[in-house]
Amino acid sequence: MADELSSQATRRFGYGVAIAVNILMLWIVNNLLEWGWPSWLTDDFDRVLPIINLSIVATIIVNLVYIAYDAAWFKSMLQVVLLVISLVATIRLYRVFPFDFSAYSFNWEPATRGILIFVCIAIGIGLIAEIVKFARSSAKAVAEHQPSH
């Protein structure tokens, strides 16, 4: 019982840290253009900012919910939602491509696009894994709540 409470307190602390980090990220992302940094970020970043904000705010909300309830099946379900939002945000970033590397001697565009494609693939793999995890944890939760005969 003590281990369970300690583990739960540790997880809740982690959710709190994640909330704080995401609030900081939200502030940074929304000020990048005003700060003019990084120099290769274009004004088109405003076109991807809403989906990036949605992704960050959704992560904050999910972590707030986890503080109250973090059963395995429930966490997996919400992780699927977050991964879908992340995939949409990454695809939007790829399509708008708010980056201008013309001031550099090396053409960073192909590498950056390659990284974004890699991120989409990684999110897709994570999404499949999380769906499987959700199915397994849901089945386990249902089995645990079935009356024994």
Number of C-alpha atoms within 10 A of each C-alpha: 6 7 8 9 10 11 12 14 13 12 15 19 13 14 19 17 13 16 20 13 13 19 15 12 14 19 11 12 14 16 12 14 17 8 10 12 11 10 13 14 16 16 12 14 19 14 14 19 17 13 18 23 17 16 22 23 16 18 23 21 11 19 23 16 14 18 16 9 12 17 12 15 21 16 20 23 17 20 19 20 18 19 20 16 19 23 20 16 21 21 17 17 21 19 11 14 20 17 19 14 15 11 9 9 7 8 12 14 14 9 10 15 15 13 13 17 15 12 16 20 13 13 17 16 12 15 20 14 14 21 17 13 18 21 15 15 19 18 12 13 15 11 11 10 8 8 6 6 3
